[in-house]
Amino acid sequence: MEGNVSMYFLDTHIVVWLFQKSLNLLSSKAKRLVEENDVFISPIIALELGYLFEIGKMTEKPQVLLDSLAYKIGLRTDDILLSDIVRTASGESWTRDPFDRLIVAHARTRDAYLITKDSTIRKGYKKAVF
């Protein structure tokens, strides 16, 4: 990534809402940020979507959802060393949710914004927005 360019990551529920076309669940700021910026996800999002599919909370397989959003909005997965994410995640003691820890750690490692409705994440990560 080029210097001084802000990156915007999406949290899992934002990805699901975009796929479901539930734009009414997004704040006007979140909609604007998604429309005006390149958006990324951590590979951890695919893992969490797989988990949600396995327990019956999602009806689409993760890759179907992610491929659709890649085509429709240019969603991209940001590749980074897992060891870098885990190193940062070990300091995310404000939550017990392993997915939240890893997703926030990925954004923090990239010094990126994270678009999320989750108020716990917004309290724990200063660059979380909604």
A tleap script that builds the chain and sets N, CA, C and O, in Angstrom:
source leaprc.protein.ff14SB
mol = sequence {
  NMET GLU GLY ASN VAL SER MET TYR PHE LEU
  ASP THR HIE ILE VAL VAL TRP LEU PHE GLN
  LYS SER LEU ASN LEU LEU SER SER LYS ALA
  LYS ARG LEU VAL GLU GLU ASN ASP VAL PHE
  ILE SER PRO ILE ILE ALA LEU GLU LEU GLY
  TYR LEU PHE GLU ILE GLY LYS MET THR GLU
  LYS PRO GLN VAL LEU LEU ASP SER LEU ALA
  TYR LYS ILE GLY LEU ARG THR ASP ASP ILE
  LEU LEU SER ASP ILE VAL ARG THR ALA SER
  GLY GLU SER TRP THR ARG ASP PRO PHE ASP
  ARG LEU ILE VAL ALA HIE ALA ARG THR ARG
  ASP ALA TYR LEU ILE THR LYS ASP SER THR
  ILE ARG LYS GLY TYR LYS LYS ALA VAL CPHE
}
set mol.1.N position { 0.831 -1.190 0.000 }
set mol.1.CA position { 0.000 0.000 0.000 }
set mol.1.C position { 0.873 1.250 0.000 }
set mol.1.O position { 1.932 1.278 0.628 }
set mol.2.N position { 0.430 2.260 -0.694 }
set mol.2.CA position { 1.182 3.509 -0.766 }
set mol.2.C position { 1.067 4.270 0.546 }
set mol.2.O position { 0.084 4.119 1.271 }
set mol.3.N position { 2.060 5.081 0.849 }
set mol.3.CA position { 2.042 5.863 2.071 }
set mol.3.C position { 0.901 6.875 2.078 }
set mol.3.O position { 0.463 7.337 1.024 }
set mol.4.N position { 0.431 7.211 3.256 }
set mol.4.CA position { -0.616 8.207 3.476 }
set mol.4.C position { -1.958 7.845 2.841 }
set mol.4.O position { -2.831 8.707 2.738 }
set mol.5.N position { -2.143 6.636 2.428 }
set mol.5.CA position { -3.434 6.202 1.902 }
set mol.5.C position { -4.135 5.422 3.003 }
set mol.5.O position { -3.612 4.420 3.491 }
set mol.6.N position { -5.309 5.879 3.390 }
set mol.6.CA position { -6.056 5.188 4.438 }
set mol.6.C position { -6.665 3.911 3.885 }
set mol.6.O position { -7.216 3.890 2.785 }
set mol.7.N position { -6.554 2.857 4.663 }
set mol.7.CA position { -7.198 1.599 4.317 }
set mol.7.C position { -8.460 1.467 5.155 }
set mol.7.O position { -8.511 1.911 6.302 }
set mol.8.N position { -9.477 0.852 4.566 }
set mol.8.CA position { -10.737 0.616 5.251 }
set mol.8.C position { -11.048 -0.867 5.211 }
set mol.8.O position { -11.197 -1.462 4.144 }
set mol.9.N position { -11.143 -1.451 6.399 }
set mol.9.CA position { -11.503 -2.857 6.541 }
set mol.9.C position { -12.970 -2.948 6.947 }
set mol.9.O position { -13.512 -2.028 7.560 }
set mol.10.N position { -13.600 -4.051 6.605 }
set mol.10.CA position { -14.980 -4.302 6.987 }
set mol.10.C position { -15.029 -5.406 8.028 }
set mol.10.O position { -14.304 -6.397 7.933 }
set mol.11.N position { -15.886 -5.229 9.020 }
set mol.11.CA position { -16.136 -6.273 10.003 }
set mol.11.C position { -17.124 -7.272 9.393 }
set mol.11.O position { -17.771 -6.979 8.387 }
set mol.12.N position { -17.232 -8.427 9.997 }
set mol.12.CA position { -18.029 -9.517 9.443 }
set mol.12.C position { -19.480 -9.136 9.194 }
set mol.12.O position { -20.016 -9.414 8.122 }
set mol.13.N position { -20.117 -8.507 10.163 }
set mol.13.CA position { -21.532 -8.190 9.966 }
set mol.13.C position { -21.743 -7.174 8.848 }
set mol.13.O position { -22.787 -7.196 8.195 }
set mol.14.N position { -20.790 -6.295 8.614 }
set mol.14.CA position { -20.902 -5.338 7.510 }
set mol.14.C position { -20.843 -6.099 6.182 }
set mol.14.O position { -21.602 -5.805 5.258 }
set mol.15.N position { -19.943 -7.073 6.095 }
set mol.15.CA position { -19.836 -7.902 4.893 }
set mol.15.C position { -21.159 -8.622 4.632 }
set mol.15.O position { -21.645 -8.646 3.501 }
set mol.16.N position { -21.730 -9.200 5.668 }
set mol.16.CA position { -23.004 -9.920 5.527 }
set mol.16.C position { -24.105 -8.965 5.081 }
set mol.16.O position { -24.871 -9.294 4.175 }
set mol.17.N position { -24.198 -7.799 5.692 }
set mol.17.CA position { -25.241 -6.840 5.323 }
set mol.17.C position { -25.088 -6.381 3.879 }
set mol.17.O position { -26.083 -6.235 3.170 }
set mol.18.N position { -23.859 -6.154 3.437 }
set mol.18.CA position { -23.646 -5.745 2.049 }
set mol.18.C position { -24.083 -6.851 1.094 }
set mol.18.O position { -24.713 -6.581 0.072 }
set mol.19.N position { -23.750 -8.087 1.426 }
set mol.19.CA position { -24.148 -9.217 0.586 }
set mol.19.C position { -25.666 -9.344 0.537 }
set mol.19.O position { -26.236 -9.603 -0.523 }
set mol.20.N position { -26.315 -9.164 1.673 }
set mol.20.CA position { -27.776 -9.289 1.762 }
set mol.20.C position { -28.500 -8.041 1.257 }
set mol.20.O position { -29.730 -7.992 1.233 }
set mol.21.N position { -27.730 -7.045 0.858 }
set mol.21.CA position { -28.290 -5.762 0.398 }
set mol.21.C position { -29.134 -5.106 1.484 }
set mol.21.O position { -30.146 -4.464 1.200 }
set mol.22.N position { -28.706 -5.275 2.723 }
set mol.22.CA position { -29.388 -4.669 3.870 }
set mol.22.C position { -28.725 -3.338 4.206 }
set mol.22.O position { -28.266 -3.120 5.327 }
set mol.23.N position { -28.685 -2.457 3.216 }
set mol.23.CA position { -27.987 -1.183 3.378 }
set mol.23.C position { -28.639 -0.298 4.432 }
set mol.23.O position { -27.993 0.595 4.981 }
set mol.24.N position { -29.916 -0.541 4.715 }
set mol.24.CA position { -30.610 0.229 5.736 }
set mol.24.C position { -30.014 -0.003 7.129 }
set mol.24.O position { -30.251 0.793 8.037 }
set mol.25.N position { -29.249 -1.076 7.309 }
set mol.25.CA position { -28.623 -1.361 8.603 }
set mol.25.C position { -27.308 -0.594 8.785 }
set mol.25.O position { -26.769 -0.530 9.890 }
set mol.26.N position { -26.804 -0.019 7.701 }
set mol.26.CA position { -25.564 0.746 7.762 }
set mol.26.C position { -25.861 2.198 8.099 }
set mol.26.O position { -26.885 2.742 7.683 }
set mol.27.N position { -24.979 2.816 8.842 }
set mol.27.CA position { -25.109 4.252 9.075 }
set mol.27.C position { -24.803 4.974 7.765 }
set mol.27.O position { -24.207 4.398 6.856 }
set mol.28.N position { -25.210 6.220 7.677 }
set mol.28.CA position { -24.910 6.985 6.455 }
set mol.28.C position { -23.399 7.135 6.289 }
set mol.28.O position { -22.900 7.131 5.164 }
set mol.29.N position { -22.672 7.267 7.388 }
set mol.29.CA position { -21.217 7.370 7.315 }
set mol.29.C position { -20.610 6.069 6.783 }
set mol.29.O position { -19.729 6.100 5.924 }
set mol.30.N position { -21.080 4.932 7.290 }
set mol.30.CA position { -20.558 3.641 6.834 }
set mol.30.C position { -20.834 3.445 5.343 }
set mol.30.O position { -19.957 2.996 4.605 }
set mol.31.N position { -22.045 3.778 4.898 }
set mol.31.CA position { -22.377 3.668 3.463 }
set mol.31.C position { -21.435 4.517 2.631 }
set mol.31.O position { -20.907 4.059 1.618 }
set mol.32.N position { -21.224 5.753 3.059 }
set mol.32.CA position { -20.350 6.672 2.330 }
set mol.32.C position { -18.920 6.140 2.262 }
set mol.32.O position { -18.287 6.187 1.208 }
set mol.33.N position { -18.413 5.635 3.384 }
set mol.33.CA position { -17.051 5.106 3.400 }
set mol.33.C position { -16.892 3.916 2.462 }
set mol.33.O position { -15.876 3.794 1.779 }
set mol.34.N position { -17.887 3.041 2.425 }
set mol.34.CA position { -17.831 1.874 1.531 }
set mol.34.C position { -17.894 2.319 0.076 }
set mol.34.O position { -17.182 1.779 -0.771 }
set mol.35.N position { -18.741 3.300 -0.217 }
set mol.35.CA position { -18.899 3.778 -1.591 }
set mol.35.C position { -17.685 4.541 -2.095 }
set mol.35.O position { -17.359 4.469 -3.280 }
set mol.36.N position { -17.009 5.272 -1.211 }
set mol.36.CA position { -15.956 6.193 -1.636 }
set mol.36.C position { -14.538 5.640 -1.496 }
set mol.36.O position { -13.579 6.308 -1.883 }
set mol.37.N position { -14.389 4.434 -0.949 }
set mol.37.CA position { -13.049 3.906 -0.687 }
set mol.37.C position { -12.933 2.464 -1.158 }
set mol.37.O position { -13.927 1.748 -1.282 }
set mol.38.N position { -11.700 2.059 -1.415 }
set mol.38.CA position { -11.439 0.639 -1.606 }
set mol.38.C position { -11.631 -0.012 -0.242 }
set mol.38.O position { -11.179 0.517 0.774 }
set mol.39.N position { -12.296 -1.150 -0.221 }
set mol.39.CA position { -12.543 -1.820 1.048 }
set mol.39.C position { -11.909 -3.203 1.044 }
set mol.39.O position { -11.841 -3.887 0.023 }
set mol.40.N position { -11.451 -3.582 2.223 }
set mol.40.CA position { -10.708 -4.817 2.414 }
set mol.40.C position { -11.319 -5.619 3.553 }
set mol.40.O position { -12.064 -5.099 4.384 }
set mol.41.N position { -10.981 -6.888 3.563 }
set mol.41.CA position { -11.279 -7.727 4.720 }
set mol.41.C position { -10.020 -8.473 5.105 }
set mol.41.O position { -9.106 -8.663 4.301 }
set mol.42.N position { -10.001 -8.884 6.345 }
set mol.42.CA position { -8.983 -9.805 6.828 }
set mol.42.C position { -9.402 -11.202 6.392 }
set mol.42.O position { -10.601 -11.468 6.305 }
set mol.43.N position { -8.463 -12.107 6.112 }
set mol.43.CA position { -8.843 -13.488 5.823 }
set mol.43.C position { -9.605 -14.131 6.984 }
set mol.43.O position { -10.290 -15.136 6.796 }
set mol.44.N position { -9.490 -13.565 8.162 }
set mol.44.CA position { -10.207 -14.065 9.330 }
set mol.44.C position { -11.722 -13.955 9.112 }
set mol.44.O position { -12.488 -14.740 9.672 }
set mol.45.N position { -12.149 -12.993 8.307 }
set mol.45.CA position { -13.574 -12.846 7.991 }
set mol.45.C position { -14.088 -14.122 7.319 }
set mol.45.O position { -15.167 -14.610 7.656 }
set mol.46.N position { -13.320 -14.660 6.373 }
set mol.46.CA position { -13.732 -15.901 5.695 }
set mol.46.C position { -13.853 -17.041 6.700 }
set mol.46.O position { -14.766 -17.861 6.603 }
set mol.47.N position { -12.949 -17.094 7.649 }
set mol.47.CA position { -13.008 -18.124 8.691 }
set mol.47.C position { -14.266 -17.965 9.538 }
set mol.47.O position { -14.956 -18.945 9.820 }
set mol.48.N position { -14.564 -16.731 9.945 }
set mol.48.CA position { -15.765 -16.502 10.754 }
set mol.48.C position { -17.026 -16.792 9.950 }
set mol.48.O position { -17.974 -17.364 10.488 }
set mol.49.N position { -17.060 -16.411 8.676 }
set mol.49.CA position { -18.218 -16.717 7.834 }
set mol.49.C position { -18.409 -18.231 7.706 }
set mol.49.O position { -19.538 -18.722 7.705 }
set mol.50.N position { -17.305 -18.960 7.599 }
set mol.50.CA position { -17.384 -20.420 7.550 }
set mol.50.C position { -17.974 -20.993 8.821 }
set mol.50.O position { -18.794 -21.910 8.778 }
set mol.51.N position { -17.564 -20.458 9.932 }
set mol.51.CA position { -18.108 -20.877 11.227 }
set mol.51.C position { -19.612 -20.592 11.275 }
set mol.51.O position { -20.394 -21.447 11.692 }
set mol.52.N position { -20.011 -19.403 10.852 }
set mol.52.CA position { -21.430 -19.042 10.866 }
set mol.52.C position { -22.238 -19.945 9.933 }
set mol.52.O position { -23.380 -20.290 10.237 }
set mol.53.N position { -21.650 -20.323 8.808 }
set mol.53.CA position { -22.308 -21.247 7.881 }
set mol.53.C position { -22.469 -22.623 8.534 }
set mol.53.O position { -23.527 -23.245 8.442 }
set mol.54.N position { -21.423 -23.079 9.181 }
set mol.54.CA position { -21.451 -24.408 9.816 }
set mol.54.C position { -22.500 -24.513 10.919 }
set mol.54.O position { -23.097 -25.573 11.104 }
set mol.55.N position { -22.727 -23.435 11.645 }
set mol.55.CA position { -23.701 -23.491 12.737 }
set mol.55.C position { -25.099 -23.057 12.290 }
set mol.55.O position { -26.007 -22.936 13.112 }
set mol.56.N position { -25.268 -22.825 10.990 }
set mol.56.CA position { -26.582 -22.521 10.441 }
set mol.56.C position { -27.026 -21.077 10.507 }
set mol.56.O position { -28.200 -20.785 10.278 }
set mol.57.N position { -26.110 -20.159 10.819 }
set mol.57.CA position { -26.478 -18.742 10.870 }
set mol.57.C position { -26.307 -18.045 9.527 }
set mol.57.O position { -26.734 -16.904 9.351 }
set mol.58.N position { -25.682 -18.738 8.583 }
set mol.58.CA position { -25.523 -18.230 7.212 }
set mol.58.C position { -26.010 -19.319 6.263 }
set mol.58.O position { -25.823 -20.509 6.514 }
set mol.59.N position { -26.638 -18.892 5.169 }
set mol.59.CA position { -27.127 -19.872 4.193 }
set mol.59.C position { -26.205 -20.013 2.993 }
set mol.59.O position { -26.344 -20.957 2.215 }
set mol.60.N position { -25.278 -19.102 2.833 }
set mol.60.CA position { -24.325 -19.150 1.718 }
set mol.60.C position { -22.948 -19.542 2.228 }
set mol.60.O position { -22.543 -19.149 3.322 }
set mol.61.N position { -22.241 -20.313 1.433 }
set mol.61.CA position { -20.852 -20.620 1.768 }
set mol.61.C position { -20.028 -19.336 1.665 }
set mol.61.O position { -20.320 -18.472 0.839 }
set mol.62.N position { -19.012 -19.215 2.496 }
set mol.62.CA position { -18.230 -17.978 2.536 }
set mol.62.C position { -17.697 -17.531 1.179 }
set mol.62.O position { -17.753 -16.343 0.862 }
set mol.63.N position { -17.188 -18.445 0.383 }
set mol.63.CA position { -16.566 -18.035 -0.873 }
set mol.63.C position { -17.586 -17.478 -1.862 }
set mol.63.O position { -17.260 -16.602 -2.663 }
set mol.64.N position { -18.817 -17.981 -1.809 }
set mol.64.CA position { -19.882 -17.444 -2.668 }
set mol.64.C position { -20.131 -15.981 -2.303 }
set mol.64.O position { -20.198 -15.117 -3.177 }
set mol.65.N position { -20.264 -15.719 -1.024 }
set mol.65.CA position { -20.504 -14.376 -0.523 }
set mol.65.C position { -19.338 -13.449 -0.874 }
set mol.65.O position { -19.553 -12.344 -1.373 }
set mol.66.N position { -18.121 -13.889 -0.617 }
set mol.66.CA position { -16.954 -13.045 -0.851 }
set mol.66.C position { -16.711 -12.809 -2.337 }
set mol.66.O position { -16.342 -11.704 -2.732 }
set mol.67.N position { -16.912 -13.827 -3.161 }
set mol.67.CA position { -16.761 -13.648 -4.610 }
set mol.67.C position { -17.791 -12.651 -5.141 }
set mol.67.O position { -17.480 -11.825 -5.999 }
set mol.68.N position { -19.000 -12.734 -4.633 }
set mol.68.CA position { -20.052 -11.814 -5.055 }
set mol.68.C position { -19.675 -10.372 -4.716 }
set mol.68.O position { -19.821 -9.480 -5.552 }
set mol.69.N position { -19.194 -10.141 -3.502 }
set mol.69.CA position { -18.818 -8.777 -3.099 }
set mol.69.C position { -17.557 -8.300 -3.802 }
set mol.69.O position { -17.400 -7.103 -4.043 }
set mol.70.N position { -16.669 -9.205 -4.131 }
set mol.70.CA position { -15.481 -8.819 -4.904 }
set mol.70.C position { -15.922 -8.278 -6.264 }
set mol.70.O position { -15.392 -7.278 -6.748 }
set mol.71.N position { -16.885 -8.944 -6.864 }
set mol.71.CA position { -17.389 -8.533 -8.168 }
set mol.71.C position { -18.206 -7.238 -8.067 }
set mol.71.O position { -18.034 -6.333 -8.882 }
set mol.72.N position { -19.090 -7.149 -7.075 }
set mol.72.CA position { -20.023 -6.024 -6.986 }
set mol.72.C position { -19.408 -4.736 -6.453 }
set mol.72.O position { -19.710 -3.652 -6.951 }
set mol.73.N position { -18.546 -4.849 -5.440 }
set mol.73.CA position { -18.002 -3.625 -4.823 }
set mol.73.C position { -16.480 -3.591 -4.815 }
set mol.73.O position { -15.888 -2.663 -4.265 }
set mol.74.N position { -15.846 -4.580 -5.412 }
set mol.74.CA position { -14.381 -4.594 -5.443 }
set mol.74.C position { -13.744 -4.988 -4.124 }
set mol.74.O position { -12.585 -4.658 -3.874 }
set mol.75.N position { -14.484 -5.689 -3.277 }
set mol.75.CA position { -13.947 -6.129 -1.984 }
set mol.75.C position { -12.708 -6.988 -2.193 }
set mol.75.O position { -12.697 -7.893 -3.028 }
set mol.76.N position { -11.668 -6.693 -1.425 }
set mol.76.CA position { -10.421 -7.451 -1.535 }
set mol.76.C position { -9.994 -7.970 -0.169 }
set mol.76.O position { -10.238 -7.345 0.863 }
set mol.77.N position { -9.355 -9.122 -0.195 }
set mol.77.CA position { -8.785 -9.682 1.026 }
set mol.77.C position { -7.351 -9.195 1.128 }
set mol.77.O position { -6.575 -9.304 0.179 }
set mol.78.N position { -7.008 -8.658 2.288 }
set mol.78.CA position { -5.649 -8.167 2.523 }
set mol.78.C position { -4.794 -9.302 3.065 }
set mol.78.O position { -5.095 -9.888 4.104 }
set mol.79.N position { -3.737 -9.593 2.350 }
set mol.79.CA position { -2.822 -10.641 2.799 }
set mol.79.C position { -1.765 -10.052 3.717 }
set mol.79.O position { -1.168 -9.014 3.431 }
set mol.80.N position { -1.555 -10.736 4.812 }
set mol.80.CA position { -0.565 -10.321 5.801 }
set mol.80.C position { -0.137 -11.590 6.536 }
set mol.80.O position { -0.884 -12.568 6.578 }
set mol.81.N position { 1.029 -11.574 7.096 }
set mol.81.CA position { 1.489 -12.742 7.843 }
set mol.81.C position { 0.611 -12.984 9.066 }
set mol.81.O position { 0.347 -12.070 9.847 }
set mol.82.N position { 0.168 -14.219 9.218 }
set mol.82.CA position { -0.637 -14.569 10.385 }
set mol.82.C position { 0.126 -14.289 11.674 }
set mol.82.O position { -0.468 -13.868 12.666 }
set mol.83.N position { 1.418 -14.515 11.669 }
set mol.83.CA position { 2.205 -14.263 12.883 }
set mol.83.C position { 2.149 -12.793 13.293 }
set mol.83.O position { 2.182 -12.488 14.485 }
set mol.84.N position { 2.064 -11.873 12.323 }
set mol.84.CA position { 1.929 -10.448 12.651 }
set mol.84.C position { 0.584 -10.161 13.298 }
set mol.84.O position { 0.501 -9.387 14.252 }
set mol.85.N position { -0.471 -10.787 12.777 }
set mol.85.CA position { -1.809 -10.586 13.342 }
set mol.85.C position { -1.872 -11.148 14.763 }
set mol.85.O position { -2.378 -10.492 15.674 }
set mol.86.N position { -1.362 -12.352 14.945 }
set mol.86.CA position { -1.420 -12.997 16.262 }
set mol.86.C position { -0.607 -12.211 17.294 }
set mol.86.O position { -1.027 -12.066 18.442 }
set mol.87.N position { 0.539 -11.711 16.884 }
set mol.87.CA position { 1.361 -10.910 17.799 }
set mol.87.C position { 0.566 -9.698 18.292 }
set mol.87.O position { 0.572 -9.391 19.484 }
set mol.88.N position { -0.105 -9.026 17.386 }
set mol.88.CA position { -0.904 -7.863 17.764 }
set mol.88.C position { -2.138 -8.281 18.556 }
set mol.88.O position { -2.514 -7.613 19.519 }
set mol.89.N position { -2.771 -9.388 18.152 }
set mol.89.CA position { -4.001 -9.852 18.802 }
set mol.89.C position { -3.783 -10.186 20.274 }
set mol.89.O position { -4.705 -10.068 21.082 }
set mol.90.N position { -2.586 -10.595 20.620 }
set mol.90.CA position { -2.327 -10.946 22.022 }
set mol.90.C position { -2.501 -9.749 22.947 }
set mol.90.O position { -2.693 -9.921 24.150 }
set mol.91.N position { -2.437 -8.543 22.401 }
set mol.91.CA position { -2.638 -7.336 23.200 }
set mol.91.C position { -4.071 -6.829 23.207 }
set mol.91.O position { -4.374 -5.843 23.878 }
set mol.92.N position { -4.943 -7.482 22.480 }
set mol.92.CA position { -6.346 -7.046 22.402 }
set mol.92.C position { -7.147 -7.685 23.546 }
set mol.92.O position { -8.026 -8.514 23.314 }
set mol.93.N position { -6.832 -7.291 24.765 }
set mol.93.CA position { -7.427 -7.925 25.943 }
set mol.93.C position { -8.808 -7.380 26.283 }
set mol.93.O position { -9.411 -7.821 27.262 }
set mol.94.N position { -9.319 -6.448 25.517 }
set mol.94.CA position { -10.623 -5.847 25.788 }
set mol.94.C position { -11.783 -6.757 25.360 }
set mol.94.O position { -12.936 -6.447 25.656 }
set mol.95.N position { -11.504 -7.869 24.673 }
set mol.95.CA position { -12.561 -8.789 24.266 }
set mol.95.C position { -12.111 -10.230 24.432 }
set mol.95.O position { -10.918 -10.531 24.376 }
set mol.96.N position { -13.068 -11.110 24.635 }
set mol.96.CA position { -12.792 -12.544 24.713 }
set mol.96.C position { -13.102 -13.227 23.382 }
set mol.96.O position { -12.815 -14.413 23.221 }
set mol.97.N position { -13.684 -12.497 22.424 }
set mol.97.CA position { -14.063 -13.062 21.126 }
set mol.97.C position { -12.816 -13.194 20.244 }
set mol.97.O position { -12.221 -12.187 19.861 }
set mol.98.N position { -12.419 -14.432 19.920 }
set mol.98.CA position { -11.187 -14.603 19.134 }
set mol.98.C position { -11.278 -13.997 17.736 }
set mol.98.O position { -10.277 -13.504 17.217 }
set mol.99.N position { -12.463 -14.025 17.116 }
set mol.99.CA position { -12.598 -13.419 15.787 }
set mol.99.C position { -12.404 -11.907 15.871 }
set mol.99.O position { -11.681 -11.329 15.060 }
set mol.100.N position { -13.046 -11.266 16.847 }
set mol.100.CA position { -12.892 -9.819 17.012 }
set mol.100.C position { -11.434 -9.449 17.277 }
set mol.100.O position { -10.922 -8.478 16.720 }
set mol.101.N position { -10.778 -10.223 18.123 }
set mol.101.CA position { -9.364 -9.951 18.409 }
set mol.101.C position { -8.519 -9.966 17.137 }
set mol.101.O position { -7.712 -9.066 16.899 }
set mol.102.N position { -8.718 -10.998 16.330 }
set mol.102.CA position { -7.903 -11.152 15.121 }
set mol.102.C position { -8.259 -10.124 14.050 }
set mol.102.O position { -7.371 -9.602 13.377 }
set mol.103.N position { -9.541 -9.830 13.888 }
set mol.103.CA position { -9.956 -8.841 12.885 }
set mol.103.C position { -9.436 -7.453 13.253 }
set mol.103.O position { -8.914 -6.735 12.400 }
set mol.104.N position { -9.578 -7.080 14.514 }
set mol.104.CA position { -9.064 -5.790 14.967 }
set mol.104.C position { -7.539 -5.768 14.877 }
set mol.104.O position { -6.956 -4.765 14.468 }
set mol.105.N position { -6.902 -6.854 15.253 }
set mol.105.CA position { -5.437 -6.905 15.188 }
set mol.105.C position { -4.947 -6.713 13.757 }
set mol.105.O position { -3.936 -6.046 13.534 }
set mol.106.N position { -5.649 -7.288 12.790 }
set mol.106.CA position { -5.262 -7.109 11.392 }
set mol.106.C position { -5.367 -5.632 11.013 }
set mol.106.O position { -4.437 -5.070 10.435 }
set mol.107.N position { -6.496 -5.006 11.337 }
set mol.107.CA position { -6.667 -3.584 11.033 }
set mol.107.C position { -5.604 -2.746 11.746 }
set mol.107.O position { -5.021 -1.837 11.156 }
set mol.108.N position { -5.359 -3.060 13.022 }
set mol.108.CA position { -4.367 -2.292 13.786 }
set mol.108.C position { -2.966 -2.456 13.190 }
set mol.108.O position { -2.201 -1.494 13.128 }
set mol.109.N position { -2.635 -3.659 12.759 }
set mol.109.CA position { -1.320 -3.903 12.162 }
set mol.109.C position { -1.125 -3.050 10.910 }
set mol.109.O position { -0.015 -2.597 10.630 }
set mol.110.N position { -2.192 -2.834 10.167 }
set mol.110.CA position { -2.151 -2.004 8.950 }
set mol.110.C position { -2.429 -0.536 9.236 }
set mol.110.O position { -2.398 0.286 8.321 }
set mol.111.N position { -2.701 -0.191 10.504 }
set mol.111.CA position { -3.097 1.166 10.887 }
set mol.111.C position { -4.291 1.612 10.040 }
set mol.111.O position { -4.340 2.739 9.548 }
set mol.112.N position { -5.246 0.701 9.887 }
set mol.112.CA position { -6.402 0.923 9.021 }
set mol.112.C position { -7.646 1.208 9.846 }
set mol.112.O position { -7.719 0.895 11.034 }
set mol.113.N position { -8.614 1.807 9.181 }
set mol.113.CA position { -9.937 1.973 9.775 }
set mol.113.C position { -10.683 0.644 9.675 }
set mol.113.O position { -10.445 -0.153 8.767 }
set mol.114.N position { -11.578 0.427 10.615 }
set mol.114.CA position { -12.412 -0.771 10.616 }
set mol.114.C position { -13.863 -0.326 10.715 }
set mol.114.O position { -14.274 0.257 11.719 }
set mol.115.N position { -14.632 -0.600 9.677 }
set mol.115.CA position { -16.043 -0.231 9.667 }
set mol.115.C position { -16.813 -1.338 10.380 }
set mol.115.O position { -16.856 -2.480 9.922 }
set mol.116.N position { -17.416 -0.979 11.506 }
set mol.116.CA position { -18.119 -1.951 12.346 }
set mol.116.C position { -19.227 -1.277 13.129 }
set mol.116.O position { -19.099 -0.126 13.547 }
set mol.117.N position { -20.305 -1.998 13.320 }
set mol.117.CA position { -21.373 -1.496 14.192 }
set mol.117.C position { -21.113 -1.898 15.642 }
set mol.117.O position { -21.719 -1.334 16.553 }
set mol.118.N position { -20.242 -2.839 15.865 }
set mol.118.CA position { -19.973 -3.410 17.182 }
set mol.118.C position { -19.419 -2.341 18.135 }
set mol.118.O position { -18.304 -1.854 17.952 }
set mol.119.N position { -20.206 -1.988 19.145 }
set mol.119.CA position { -19.795 -0.931 20.076 }
set mol.119.C position { -18.596 -1.347 20.922 }
set mol.119.O position { -17.796 -0.494 21.307 }
set mol.120.N position { -18.455 -2.633 21.218 }
set mol.120.CA position { -17.292 -3.101 21.985 }
set mol.120.C position { -16.020 -2.892 21.176 }
set mol.120.O position { -15.007 -2.443 21.713 }
set mol.121.N position { -16.068 -3.211 19.904 }
set mol.121.CA position { -14.906 -2.977 19.044 }
set mol.121.C position { -14.621 -1.490 18.945 }
set mol.121.O position { -13.462 -1.077 18.999 }
set mol.122.N position { -15.657 -0.681 18.802 }
set mol.122.CA position { -15.441 0.765 18.671 }
set mol.122.C position { -14.832 1.357 19.943 }
set mol.122.O position { -14.109 2.351 19.879 }
set mol.123.N position { -15.121 0.753 21.091 }
set mol.123.CA position { -14.489 1.211 22.335 }
set mol.123.C position { -13.038 0.743 22.423 }
set mol.123.O position { -12.189 1.446 22.970 }
set mol.124.N position { -12.754 -0.444 21.884 }
set mol.124.CA position { -11.430 -1.035 22.013 }
set mol.124.C position { -10.430 -0.626 20.941 }
set mol.124.O position { -9.222 -0.783 21.116 }
set mol.125.N position { -10.942 -0.096 19.823 }
set mol.125.CA position { -10.049 0.268 18.710 }
set mol.125.C position { -10.411 1.665 18.222 }
set mol.125.O position { -11.501 1.884 17.693 }
set mol.126.N position { -9.491 2.605 18.404 }
set mol.126.CA position { -9.792 4.014 18.134 }
set mol.126.C position { -10.076 4.300 16.662 }
set mol.126.O position { -10.682 5.326 16.353 }
set mol.127.N position { -9.660 3.429 15.744 }
set mol.127.CA position { -9.917 3.666 14.322 }
set mol.127.C position { -11.120 2.876 13.814 }
set mol.127.O position { -11.303 2.723 12.606 }
set mol.128.N position { -11.935 2.379 14.733 }
set mol.128.CA position { -13.183 1.711 14.356 }
set mol.128.C position { -14.240 2.801 14.164 }
set mol.128.O position { -14.371 3.706 14.988 }
set mol.129.N position { -14.987 2.702 13.071 }
set mol.129.CA position { -15.970 3.726 12.726 }
set mol.129.C position { -17.277 3.069 12.316 }
set mol.129.O position { -17.312 1.920 11.877 }
set mol.130.N position { -18.353 3.836 12.475 }
set mol.130.CA position { -19.648 3.403 11.970 }
set mol.130.C position { -20.464 4.639 11.693 }
set mol.130.O position { -21.609 4.537 11.254 }
savepdb mol mol.pdb
quit
